[in-house]
């Protein structure tokens, strides 16, 4: 399972996503995504322990 971190132009994490569709939803919402990086396995462990990476996203 892959997880992604989305960053704004200042390098601040906007959201953590699991699918391309989640990233596209954020873009449609107007979020200023400047960079998308795949999370390392040790970073993604936290996401896999909860129901969804969207639990970390305040906009959902």
N, C-alpha and C positions, 0 to 999 in steps of 0.2 A: 504494500500500500504506500502511495506517495502523498506527501503533504507539501504545500507551498506556502511561503510567506510573501505577502504583497507589501511593498514599501512605497511611500510617497516620495516626492522630490527631495525632501530633507533627510531621507533615510529612516524615517519613523515607520514602524510596522503598522499597517492599516488593518490587515486581516490575515488569518491563516485559513487556507482553503485546501480541499482535497481533490476537487475536480476542476477541469477547464470551465464547466458550466457555472460553478460558483464564482470563478474569476470574472466571467462574462457578466454575471448578474451585478457584481460590484461596479464594473465599468458602466453598465446601463444605468446604475444608480447615480453615476457621476463622480464616483470616487477617483481621486487623482493618482492612479496607479502608475508609478514611474518605473518600477522594477519588480520582477517576480523571480524568486529563487526557490529551488527545491530544498526542503529542509533536510538536514543530516539525520541519520537514523536515531541518534541520541536526542535530537531535538523533537523528532516526530513521536517519540514514546509518549509524551504527555498527551498528544492528540489522540493516540490510539487507546488511551485509558478512559476517555470520556466518550459520550455518544457520537460526537461529531466535531470536526474542527470549527464548525460554525458556532459552537458554544463559546468560542473565544471572540466572535465577531459581534459587536454591539449593535450593528445595523440589522441583524436578522431577527 
